[in-house]
Amino acid sequence: MKMISRLILSGLIAAGSGCAFTPKRQAPEMQIPADFKEGKGWKVAKPAAHVPRGEWWSIFHDAELSAILKAVNVSNQSLQSAAAVAEQTAALLKGAKLAFLPTAELGASTTHSKASAQNNSGTGGPSVQNIRSVSGTASWEMDLWGRLRHGAGAARGDLQAALANVESLRLSLQLQAAQAYFSLRAVDAQKRLLAGEVASFQKALELTKNREAQGVASAADVALADTQLATTRVALIESDVQRATLEHALAALTGRAPAAFDVRQGKLSTTIPSWPASAPSDLLERRPDIATAERKVAAANERVGAARAAFFPTITLSASNGWLGFAELFAKSNNFWSLGASAAYSLLDSGQRIAAKAQADAVWKQTVADYRQTVLSALQNTEDALATLRILGQEAVAQDEAVHAARESERIAMNQYKAGTVSYINVTTAQAAALAAEINAINLQSRRLNATVALVTALGGGW
């Protein structure tokens, strides 16, 4: 009995100071430039995906956009699916933690048996026996080599990666919804423009018909004005297809059926939120996809430790107590108990453990490469958004000048036509150029808003 007690005590001490075989590997280092190419003065940041992002879309001061993105957060089905995956991973972590605790079982049985007459020939004939038993057993694996700890560490990394993945998906869905919304608003602006042009071209057609009746315009001029009016009407109708498609996309993103979702016509924002050209970079601090990749590296690292621990024996302490009797079950004489310790070691597994260790090492290398690529992609996303905003800002200035010049050319051509100095083809040419310039200006504004959203998400959801 004393020997067993000493064995248990030694096991507890060894388990408390057990070995661990997790490689001393940190998150892969990356040579991150001190500044973005498109914005000097941004510092290198550290991962901090846990920092709350808040309602980053408030910088646009658009109540309709705010309502849509809040609905995405609450009702998007893909986001709910990812959250459910995180819950599954949390359950796995809980199970891995509980593996450290002892297991216990309680059993009871009763047996009614009759031996054959031949077997009982020396006892006076066949007999009937009633055997009853009640017992409890407990066992505990001593985690000397850290197999269980490595498993729990890997599960913890998986959970952190799953939670970060939820935030990464949330940010991606918000990006999709915001860009779809601004594209829809651009279509609304084009519809208003085209509707105004249809009314203007209708008046121009009436003017041309009156001039034809007076003998100062030809039938060709009337046909040309009629063609331009009809073509613009077709473009106005076609814009309904674009709007419906974008509205349906927003419905799906907010978790609603298109028939139950409607976005009222509104105006396209004419202002672009300013972004801090010399503020600290939150890129590596706030991007959840980088946190996901880093946690996957940590989980893979723990699995390498678990694969190494598999090369050592498994030691288990066990105890049992109960009663086994024929008549009076709980009599003192029927009580039994046992304490024991066992060790199991696989002498020959045909190289299975070596293969598992090689696989764990390869998975770790894969996660390292994925982490580095995620960081590089994050830098690319940010540089793309910064460059796009800078260049589109310059383009917007030039486009405003083009719109002003095209409208002035249209005004001059119409006055000249009324004066009889040019043909109507000059008018239609100027009108087409002005309309194209206006549409380009609308599309350019939409692209600038979408580029701003892309920058926000590239920085992990705000600055």
C-alpha positions as CSV (number, residue, x, y, z in Angstrom):
1,M,0.0,0.0,0.0
2,K,2.9,2.4,0.8
3,M,4.5,1.5,-2.4
4,I,1.4,2.5,-4.3
5,S,1.0,5.7,-2.4
6,R,4.6,6.6,-3.3
7,L,4.0,5.8,-6.9
8,I,0.9,8.1,-7.0
9,L,2.8,10.9,-5.3
10,S,5.7,10.6,-7.6
11,G,3.4,10.7,-10.6
12,L,1.6,13.8,-9.3
13,I,5.0,15.6,-8.9
14,A,6.1,14.5,-12.3
15,A,2.9,15.6,-13.9
16,G,3.1,19.0,-12.3
17,S,6.5,19.6,-13.7
18,G,5.9,17.6,-16.9
19,C,8.0,17.9,-20.0
20,A,6.8,19.8,-23.0
21,F,7.9,19.3,-26.6
22,T,6.5,22.3,-28.3
23,P,9.3,23.9,-30.4
24,K,10.3,27.3,-29.3
25,R,8.9,28.9,-32.5
26,Q,7.5,32.4,-32.6
27,A,5.3,34.0,-35.3
28,P,7.4,34.3,-38.5
29,E,9.2,37.6,-38.7
30,M,8.4,39.8,-41.7
31,Q,10.6,42.5,-43.2
32,I,7.9,45.2,-43.1
33,P,8.8,48.6,-44.6
34,A,8.7,51.5,-42.1
35,D,6.5,53.5,-44.5
36,F,3.8,52.8,-47.0
37,K,4.9,53.7,-50.5
38,E,1.8,55.8,-50.9
39,G,1.9,57.5,-47.5
40,K,5.0,58.5,-45.5
41,G,5.0,58.6,-41.8
42,W,3.1,55.4,-41.1
43,K,4.8,53.2,-38.4
44,V,5.2,49.5,-38.3
45,A,2.4,48.0,-36.1
46,K,1.9,44.9,-34.0
47,P,-1.1,42.4,-34.2
48,A,-4.0,43.5,-32.1
49,A,-7.1,42.1,-33.8
50,H,-8.9,42.2,-30.5
51,V,-9.2,46.0,-30.7
52,P,-12.8,47.0,-31.2
53,R,-13.5,48.4,-34.6
54,G,-16.7,50.2,-33.9
55,E,-19.0,51.5,-36.6
56,W,-16.3,52.6,-39.1
57,W,-19.0,53.4,-41.7
58,S,-20.1,56.5,-39.7
59,I,-17.4,58.5,-41.5
60,F,-19.7,58.6,-44.5
61,H,-22.6,60.1,-42.4
62,D,-25.2,58.0,-44.3
63,A,-28.1,56.6,-42.2
64,E,-29.2,54.2,-45.0
65,L,-25.6,52.7,-45.3
66,S,-25.4,52.4,-41.5
67,A,-28.7,50.5,-41.3
68,I,-27.6,48.1,-44.1
69,L,-24.2,47.3,-42.5
70,K,-25.8,46.8,-39.0
71,A,-28.1,44.3,-40.7
72,V,-25.1,42.5,-42.2
73,N,-23.6,42.2,-38.7
74,V,-26.8,40.7,-37.3
75,S,-28.5,38.7,-40.1
76,N,-25.9,37.6,-42.7
77,Q,-26.1,33.8,-42.9
78,S,-22.4,33.3,-43.9
79,L,-21.4,35.2,-40.8
80,Q,-23.7,33.1,-38.6
81,S,-22.2,30.0,-40.2
82,A,-18.7,31.2,-39.3
83,A,-19.8,32.0,-35.8
84,A,-21.2,28.5,-35.5
85,V,-17.9,27.0,-36.6
86,A,-16.2,29.1,-33.8
87,E,-18.7,27.6,-31.3
88,Q,-17.7,24.1,-32.5
89,T,-14.1,25.0,-32.0
90,A,-14.8,26.3,-28.5
91,A,-16.4,23.0,-27.6
92,L,-13.4,21.2,-28.9
93,L,-11.2,23.3,-26.7
94,K,-13.4,22.6,-23.7
95,G,-13.1,18.9,-24.4
96,A,-9.3,19.2,-24.6
97,K,-9.1,21.0,-21.2
98,L,-11.4,18.4,-19.6
99,A,-9.0,15.6,-20.8
100,F,-6.7,16.7,-17.9
101,L,-9.2,15.5,-15.3
102,P,-9.8,12.0,-14.1
103,T,-12.6,9.9,-15.6
104,A,-14.9,7.8,-13.4
105,E,-17.5,5.1,-14.1
106,L,-20.1,3.5,-12.0
107,G,-21.5,0.1,-12.8
108,A,-23.9,-2.5,-11.5
109,S,-24.8,-6.0,-12.6
110,T,-26.8,-9.0,-11.6
111,T,-26.4,-12.5,-13.1
112,H,-28.9,-15.4,-12.6
113,S,-27.1,-18.6,-13.8
114,K,-27.5,-22.4,-13.5
115,A,-24.6,-24.8,-13.9
116,S,-25.0,-28.2,-15.6
117,A,-25.6,-31.3,-13.5
118,Q,-22.3,-32.8,-14.7
119,N,-20.3,-29.8,-13.5
120,N,-22.0,-30.0,-10.1
121,S,-21.9,-33.8,-9.7
122,G,-19.7,-33.4,-6.7
123,T,-22.0,-31.0,-5.0
124,G,-25.2,-32.8,-5.1
125,G,-26.7,-31.8,-8.5
126,P,-27.3,-28.7,-10.5
127,S,-27.5,-25.3,-8.7
128,V,-28.7,-21.8,-9.4
129,Q,-26.5,-18.8,-8.6
130,N,-27.4,-15.2,-8.2
131,I,-24.4,-12.9,-8.5
132,R,-24.7,-9.2,-8.0
133,S,-22.1,-6.5,-8.1
134,V,-21.7,-2.8,-7.7
135,S,-18.4,-1.0,-8.5
136,G,-16.9,2.3,-9.4
137,T,-13.6,2.9,-11.3
138,A,-11.5,6.0,-11.9
139,S,-8.5,6.6,-14.1
140,W,-6.2,9.5,-14.8
141,E,-3.6,9.9,-17.5
142,M,-0.4,11.5,-16.2
143,D,0.5,14.1,-18.8
144,L,4.2,13.7,-18.3
145,W,5.2,14.5,-21.8
146,G,2.7,17.2,-22.5
147,R,0.6,15.3,-25.0
148,L,-2.6,16.7,-23.5
149,R,-1.2,20.1,-23.0
150,H,-0.1,20.3,-26.6
151,G,-3.6,19.2,-27.7
152,A,-5.2,21.9,-25.6
153,G,-2.8,24.5,-26.8
154,A,-3.5,23.6,-30.4
155,A,-7.3,23.7,-29.7
156,R,-6.8,27.1,-28.1
157,G,-5.0,28.4,-31.2
158,D,-7.8,26.9,-33.4
159,L,-10.4,28.8,-31.4
160,Q,-8.5,32.1,-31.6
161,A,-8.1,31.6,-35.3
162,A,-11.8,30.8,-35.7
163,L,-12.8,33.9,-33.8
164,A,-10.5,36.0,-35.9
165,N,-11.9,34.4,-39.0
166,V,-15.4,35.5,-38.0
167,E,-14.1,39.1,-37.8
168,S,-12.3,38.8,-41.1
169,L,-15.4,37.5,-42.8
170,R,-17.5,40.3,-41.1
171,L,-15.1,42.9,-42.5
172,S,-15.2,41.4,-45.9
173,L,-19.0,41.3,-46.0
174,Q,-19.2,44.9,-44.8
175,L,-16.8,45.8,-47.6
176,Q,-19.1,44.1,-50.2
177,A,-22.2,45.7,-48.8
178,A,-20.7,49.2,-48.6
179,Q,-19.4,49.0,-52.2
180,A,-22.6,47.6,-53.5
181,Y,-24.5,50.4,-51.7
182,F,-22.3,53.1,-53.3
183,S,-22.6,51.5,-56.7
184,L,-26.4,51.5,-56.3
185,R,-26.3,55.2,-55.3
186,A,-24.2,55.8,-58.5
187,V,-26.9,54.2,-60.5
188,D,-29.5,56.4,-58.8
189,A,-27.5,59.5,-59.8
190,Q,-27.2,58.2,-63.4
191,K,-31.0,57.6,-63.5
192,R,-31.6,61.2,-62.4
193,L,-29.2,62.5,-64.9
194,L,-30.7,60.4,-67.7
195,A,-34.2,61.3,-66.7
196,G,-33.2,65.0,-67.0
197,E,-31.5,64.4,-70.3
198,V,-34.7,62.6,-71.6
199,A,-36.7,65.7,-70.8
200,S,-34.1,68.0,-72.4
201,F,-33.9,65.8,-75.5
202,Q,-37.7,65.8,-75.7
203,K,-37.7,69.6,-75.8
204,A,-34.9,69.5,-78.4
205,L,-36.9,67.2,-80.6
206,E,-40.0,69.5,-80.4
207,L,-37.7,72.4,-81.3
208,T,-36.4,70.6,-84.3
209,K,-39.8,69.6,-85.5
210,N,-41.0,73.2,-85.2
211,R,-37.9,74.3,-87.2
212,E,-38.7,71.7,-89.8
213,A,-42.2,73.0,-90.1
214,Q,-40.8,76.5,-90.6
215,G,-38.5,75.1,-93.3
216,V,-35.2,75.9,-91.5
217,A,-34.5,72.3,-90.4
218,S,-34.4,69.0,-92.4
219,A,-36.1,65.7,-91.8
220,A,-32.6,64.3,-91.1
221,D,-32.3,66.7,-88.1
222,V,-35.6,65.5,-86.7
223,A,-34.6,61.8,-87.2
224,L,-31.3,62.5,-85.4
225,A,-33.0,64.2,-82.5
226,D,-35.5,61.4,-82.3
227,T,-32.7,58.8,-82.3
228,Q,-30.9,60.5,-79.5
229,L,-34.0,60.7,-77.4
230,A,-34.9,57.0,-77.9
231,T,-31.3,56.0,-77.1
232,T,-31.2,57.9,-73.9
233,R,-34.6,56.3,-72.9
234,V,-33.1,52.9,-73.5
235,A,-30.1,53.8,-71.2
236,L,-32.5,55.0,-68.5
237,I,-34.5,51.7,-68.7
238,E,-31.2,49.7,-68.7
239,S,-30.1,51.4,-65.4
240,D,-33.1,49.7,-63.7
241,V,-31.4,46.3,-64.4
242,Q,-28.2,47.5,-62.7
243,R,-30.1,48.9,-59.7
244,A,-32.2,45.7,-59.2
245,T,-29.1,43.5,-59.3
246,L,-27.3,45.6,-56.7
247,E,-30.4,45.8,-54.5
248,H,-30.8,42.0,-54.6
249,A,-27.1,41.6,-53.7
250,L,-27.7,43.9,-50.6
251,A,-30.7,41.8,-49.7
252,A,-28.7,38.6,-49.6
253,L,-25.9,40.3,-47.7
254,T,-28.4,41.4,-45.0
255,G,-30.0,37.9,-44.8
256,R,-33.3,38.9,-46.4
257,A,-35.2,37.8,-49.5
258,P,-35.1,40.3,-52.3
259,A,-38.9,40.6,-52.2
260,A,-38.7,41.7,-48.6
261,F,-35.9,44.2,-49.1
262,D,-36.0,47.7,-50.6
263,V,-33.6,50.6,-50.8
264,R,-35.2,53.9,-51.5
265,Q,-33.6,56.1,-54.1
266,G,-31.1,58.5,-52.7
267,K,-28.2,60.7,-53.5
268,L,-24.6,59.8,-54.1
269,S,-22.4,61.4,-51.5
270,T,-20.4,64.3,-53.0
271,T,-17.7,64.3,-50.3
272,I,-14.9,61.9,-49.7
273,P,-13.9,61.3,-46.0
274,S,-10.4,62.4,-45.4
275,W,-7.8,59.8,-44.4
276,P,-4.8,60.4,-42.2
277,A,-1.8,60.6,-44.5
278,S,0.6,60.7,-41.5
279,A,-1.2,58.8,-38.8
280,P,0.1,55.6,-37.2
281,S,-0.7,52.5,-39.3
282,D,-3.3,50.1,-37.8
283,L,-2.7,47.6,-40.6
284,L,-1.0,44.8,-38.7
285,E,-2.8,45.8,-35.5
286,R,-6.4,45.5,-36.7
287,R,-6.5,43.1,-39.6
288,P,-8.3,40.0,-38.4
289,D,-7.0,37.9,-41.3
290,I,-3.5,38.4,-40.1
291,A,-4.5,37.4,-36.6
292,T,-6.1,34.3,-38.1
293,A,-3.0,33.3,-39.9
294,E,-0.8,33.9,-36.9
295,R,-3.0,31.8,-34.6
296,K,-2.9,29.0,-37.2
297,V,0.9,29.0,-36.9
298,A,0.6,28.7,-33.1
299,A,-1.8,25.8,-33.3
300,A,0.4,24.0,-35.8
301,N,3.3,24.5,-33.5
302,E,1.5,22.9,-30.6
303,R,0.6,19.9,-32.9
304,V,4.3,19.4,-33.6
305,G,4.8,19.1,-29.8
306,A,1.9,16.6,-29.6
307,A,3.5,14.6,-32.4
308,R,6.8,14.5,-30.5
309,A,5.1,13.5,-27.2
310,A,3.6,10.5,-29.0
311,F,7.1,8.9,-29.0
312,F,6.9,8.5,-25.2
313,P,4.8,6.0,-23.1
314,T,1.4,6.8,-21.7
315,I,1.2,6.4,-18.0
316,T,-2.2,6.0,-16.3
317,L,-3.2,5.8,-12.6
318,S,-6.4,3.8,-11.8
319,A,-8.5,2.9,-8.8
320,S,-11.6,0.8,-8.3
321,N,-13.9,-0.1,-5.4
322,G,-17.1,-2.2,-5.1
323,W,-19.0,-5.2,-3.8
324,L,-19.4,-8.6,-5.4
325,G,-21.6,-11.2,-3.6
326,F,-24.0,-14.1,-4.0
327,A,-26.4,-13.2,-1.2
328,E,-25.9,-10.1,1.0
329,L,-24.3,-7.8,-1.6
330,F,-23.0,-5.0,0.7
331,A,-21.5,-7.3,3.3
332,K,-18.1,-6.3,4.5
333,S,-16.6,-9.6,3.2
334,N,-17.9,-8.8,-0.3
335,N,-16.0,-5.5,-0.6
336,F,-13.1,-5.2,-3.0
337,W,-10.8,-2.4,-4.1
338,S,-7.7,-1.9,-6.2
339,L,-5.1,0.8,-7.0
340,G,-2.8,0.6,-9.9
341,A,-0.6,2.3,-12.4
342,S,0.0,1.2,-16.0
343,A,2.3,2.3,-18.7
344,A,1.7,1.7,-22.4
345,Y,4.3,2.1,-25.1
346,S,4.1,1.1,-28.7
347,L,7.2,-0.7,-29.7
348,L,6.4,-1.1,-33.3
349,D,4.0,1.1,-35.3
350,S,5.5,0.7,-38.8
351,G,6.7,4.3,-38.8
352,Q,3.2,5.8,-38.1
353,R,4.5,8.2,-35.5
354,I,7.4,9.3,-37.6
355,A,5.0,10.0,-40.5
356,A,2.7,12.0,-38.1
357,K,5.6,14.1,-36.9
358,A,6.7,14.8,-40.5
359,Q,3.2,15.8,-41.4
360,A,3.0,18.1,-38.4
361,D,6.2,19.8,-39.4
362,A,5.0,20.2,-43.0
363,V,1.7,21.7,-41.7
364,W,3.7,24.2,-39.6
365,K,5.7,25.2,-42.7
366,Q,2.5,25.7,-44.6
367,T,1.0,28.0,-42.0
368,V,4.2,30.0,-41.9
369,A,4.0,30.6,-45.6
370,D,0.3,31.4,-45.4
371,Y,1.0,33.9,-42.7
372,R,3.7,35.7,-44.7
373,Q,1.5,35.8,-47.8
374,T,-1.4,37.2,-45.7
375,V,0.9,40.0,-44.5
376,L,2.1,40.7,-48.0
377,S,-1.5,40.7,-49.3
378,A,-2.4,43.1,-46.5
379,L,0.3,45.5,-47.6
380,Q,-0.7,45.2,-51.2
381,N,-4.4,45.9,-50.4
382,T,-3.4,49.1,-48.5
383,E,-1.0,50.3,-51.1
384,D,-3.7,49.7,-53.8
385,A,-6.3,51.7,-51.9
386,L,-3.9,54.6,-51.1
387,A,-2.7,54.8,-54.7
388,T,-6.3,54.6,-56.0
389,L,-7.5,57.4,-53.7
390,R,-4.6,59.6,-54.6
391,I,-4.9,59.1,-58.4
392,L,-8.7,59.3,-58.5
393,G,-8.5,62.5,-56.5
394,Q,-6.4,64.0,-59.3
395,E,-8.7,62.5,-61.9
396,A,-11.7,64.0,-60.2
397,V,-10.3,67.5,-60.6
398,A,-9.7,67.0,-64.3
399,Q,-13.1,65.4,-64.8
400,D,-14.9,68.4,-63.2
401,E,-13.1,70.5,-65.8
402,A,-14.2,68.2,-68.5
403,V,-17.9,68.3,-67.4
404,H,-17.8,72.1,-67.3
405,A,-16.2,72.3,-70.8
406,A,-18.6,69.7,-72.3
407,R,-21.7,71.6,-70.9
408,E,-20.4,74.9,-72.3
409,S,-19.8,73.2,-75.7
410,E,-23.3,71.9,-75.6
411,R,-24.7,75.4,-74.9
412,I,-22.7,77.0,-77.7
413,A,-23.7,74.3,-80.2
414,M,-27.4,74.7,-79.4
415,N,-27.2,78.5,-79.7
416,Q,-25.4,78.2,-83.0
417,Y,-28.0,75.7,-84.3
418,K,-30.8,78.1,-83.3
419,A,-29.0,80.8,-85.2
420,G,-28.8,78.5,-88.2
421,T,-24.9,78.5,-88.4
422,V,-24.4,74.8,-87.7
423,S,-26.3,71.6,-88.4
424,Y,-28.1,69.6,-85.7
425,I,-25.3,66.9,-85.8
426,N,-23.1,69.4,-84.0
427,V,-25.7,69.7,-81.2
428,T,-26.1,65.9,-80.8
429,T,-22.3,65.5,-80.7
430,A,-21.9,68.1,-78.0
431,Q,-24.9,66.6,-76.1
432,A,-23.4,63.1,-76.2
433,A,-20.1,64.4,-75.0
434,A,-21.7,66.3,-72.1
435,L,-23.7,63.2,-71.1
436,A,-20.7,61.0,-71.2
437,A,-18.7,63.5,-69.1
438,E,-21.4,63.6,-66.5
439,I,-21.7,59.8,-66.3
440,N,-17.9,59.5,-66.0
441,A,-18.0,62.0,-63.1
442,I,-20.6,60.0,-61.3
443,N,-18.7,56.7,-61.8
444,L,-15.5,58.4,-60.7
445,Q,-17.2,59.6,-57.5
446,S,-18.5,56.1,-56.8
447,R,-15.0,54.6,-57.4
448,R,-13.5,57.1,-54.9
449,L,-16.1,56.2,-52.3
450,N,-15.5,52.5,-52.9
451,A,-11.7,53.0,-52.7
452,T,-12.2,54.7,-49.3
453,V,-14.1,51.7,-48.1
454,A,-11.4,49.4,-49.4
455,L,-8.8,51.5,-47.5
456,V,-10.9,51.3,-44.3
457,T,-11.1,47.5,-44.6
458,A,-7.4,47.2,-45.6
459,L,-6.5,48.9,-42.3
460,G,-8.6,46.3,-40.4
461,G,-11.8,48.4,-40.0
462,G,-10.9,52.0,-39.4
463,W,-8.1,54.3,-38.6
